[in-house]
Amino acid sequence: MTVKDSGVNSPMDTKTQTETSFSSNRGAFAVPEHRHEAATIREALSVLNDSNSTGGGVQLRNVCKTFGGKAKALDGFNLDIKPGEMVVLLGRSGCGKTTALRALAGLEDIDSGQILVGGHDVTSVPVNKRDMAMVFQAYSLFPHMTALQNVEFGLEIRGISKKERRSKAGEMLELVGLSDQSNKYTSQMSGGQQQRVALARSLAISPRVLLLDEPLSALDAKVRVSLREEIRRIQLETGTTTLFVTHDQEEALAVADRIGVMNDGRIEQIDAPRNLYQRPKTEFVATFIGLTNRLPGILQANAGEALVLGQRVPLVPGSVSGSDGDSVTVLARPETLGVSLMQEVESVGQLQGKRDDSSAGALATVVAIHFLGAIVRVEARMQGNESGRRRPDDVGQDQTITIQVPSGDLPRGLARGSIVSIVPKAIPALAVA
Ligand SMILES: Nc1ncnc2c1ncn2[C@@H]1O[C@H](COP(=O)(O)OP(=O)(O)OP(=O)(O)O)[C@@H](O)[C@H]1O
């Protein structure tokens, strides 16, 4: 990773990266010898600014960034974050999330485009003048300083008086729930506690924008969940405009006001978590967020519907256009499919003989049941139509379909090997070609 030199707050430039120091009013502080840790601490501190304004939205306009003349990390990237909003960038590894965040911070120069904060063009403003603070995946704290000293440090490099910074640092540690740990060395703290300290240090300077780069990735599952809730609570309490980068869907859905799903250097869709899940505009977004079943459908173009397993399913905006009768694929969420047990038969073939082919639903055999606490996920294998009279929207033989129901709604007696009828509910879904 290249580390952009950042100016006044990072006198490390002249030192080697394995042994270096920060100078401040207090004197010099040794930085850990580990090369990556040193670079991360330097970046975290360099983003802490030496100007004083708060609030403001963010705009990245048509930003392009290429590394070494190769594929574009950002390719016409556009993002608009409202003041006080928490936007999460979500996407696969390498799609450009971190580059977007670092470009906003000023840690990466951009090839073209414009970056505005609070309506002011900061494209050429150095990193330490952008009024931002950043928390990284790595803890980026001084291990030989206490929690209080680490939080104070960000204020000290901005020339805040000792009395004032001690009071502010104490306040921030209280905000992140660490008042009773303030005199502990950060090297003696858990990962979750260290990230709280890093968050307190970032917020102590009242940044215009808070940047969170996979801040929870190094933590174990339980701590991740509790800390993400804490981050959201604190962000709402302080009203700090925040950009959060993660590849963890659940994390994104849990904390964001809006999620921007990234693909190949740009945002494919940005929306409130619920809209993104229920009304995805593209196949990429529909399949990236949550689970989907690919079901054959027959387009009812004028009605804005598709016939799926004999049932009319409304289509969301962004669905493929075409003519009545066109074959499409409908991306149905597991919870939009109803499942009922066909108790009176022993085989699908036996039932198919009795069934009217015009009735809605398809027959399937349950192959797995996953109990997930509040919900149950059922995997069922379609059997095809053995009577030979296939409906045009019959699901392919042997296709496995995933259905999800609240635990309390699971049909009594449903077990592996049960024969079930699957019927789509009239819940909007995306249709693709
Ligand atoms: N300093 C760099 N030098 C060369 N290429 C880079 C550099 N930083 C990023 N890239 C490339 O730019 C693209 C976007 O990288 P970026 O780190 O922004 O992706 P990401 O979505 O954050 O991925 P991850 O989730 O794995 O962190 C990738 O192809 C990556 O290899």
The ligand as a Tripos MOL2 file, in Angstrom:
@<TRIPOS>MOLECULE
LIG
   31    33     1     0     0
SMALL
NO_CHARGES

@<TRIPOS>ATOM
      1 N1         -1.8960    1.3420   -3.6810 N.pl3     1 LIG1
      2 C1         -2.3600    0.6090   -4.6880 C.ar      1 LIG1
      3 N2         -1.5630    0.2550   -5.7210 N.ar      1 LIG1
      4 C2         -2.0450   -0.4600   -6.7600 C.ar      1 LIG1
      5 N3         -3.3130   -0.8800   -6.8650 N.ar      1 LIG1
      6 C3         -4.1460   -0.5820   -5.8680 C.ar      1 LIG1
      7 C4         -3.7250    0.1810   -4.7260 C.ar      1 LIG1
      8 N4         -4.7810    0.3470   -3.8980 N.ar      1 LIG1
      9 C5         -5.8130   -0.2920   -4.4930 C.ar      1 LIG1
     10 N5         -5.4420   -0.8390   -5.6640 N.ar      1 LIG1
     11 C6         -6.3080   -1.5800   -6.6010 C.3       1 LIG1
     12 O1         -7.4840   -0.8210   -6.8100 O.3       1 LIG1
     13 C7         -8.6280   -1.6520   -6.8210 C.3       1 LIG1
     14 C8         -9.5880   -1.1980   -5.7370 C.3       1 LIG1
     15 O2         -8.9670   -1.4370   -4.4630 O.3       1 LIG1
     16 P1         -9.6750   -1.0900   -3.0860 P.3       1 LIG1
     17 O3         -8.7000   -1.3660   -2.0050 O.co2     1 LIG1
     18 O4        -10.2590    0.2610   -3.1630 O.co2     1 LIG1
     19 O5        -10.8450   -2.1610   -3.0730 O.3       1 LIG1
     20 P2        -11.7930   -2.5870   -1.8720 P.3       1 LIG1
     21 O6        -13.1600   -2.6690   -2.4500 O.co2     1 LIG1
     22 O7        -11.6110   -1.6970   -0.7200 O.co2     1 LIG1
     23 O8        -11.2500   -4.0410   -1.5560 O.3       1 LIG1
     24 P3        -11.1170   -4.8050   -0.1440 P.3       1 LIG1
     25 O9        -12.5180   -5.0820    0.3240 O.co2     1 LIG1
     26 O10       -10.3950   -6.0500   -0.5090 O.co2     1 LIG1
     27 O11       -10.3610   -3.9060    0.7720 O.co2     1 LIG1
     28 C9         -8.1200   -3.0790   -6.6510 C.3       1 LIG1
     29 O12        -8.0000   -3.6630   -7.9070 O.3       1 LIG1
     30 C10        -6.7760   -2.8970   -6.0060 C.3       1 LIG1
     31 O13        -5.9170   -3.9470   -6.3470 O.3       1 LIG1
@<TRIPOS>BOND
     1     1     2 1
     2     2     3 ar
     3     2     7 ar
     4     3     4 ar
     5     4     5 ar
     6     5     6 ar
     7     6     7 ar
     8     6    10 ar
     9     7     8 ar
    10     8     9 ar
    11     9    10 ar
    12    10    11 1
    13    11    12 1
    14    11    30 1
    15    12    13 1
    16    13    14 1
    17    13    28 1
    18    14    15 1
    19    15    16 1
    20    16    17 2
    21    16    18 1
    22    16    19 1
    23    19    20 1
    24    20    21 2
    25    20    22 1
    26    20    23 1
    27    23    24 1
    28    24    25 2
    29    24    26 1
    30    24    27 1
    31    28    29 1
    32    28    30 1
    33    30    31 1
@<TRIPOS>SUBSTRUCTURE
     1 LIG1         1 GROUP 0 **** ****
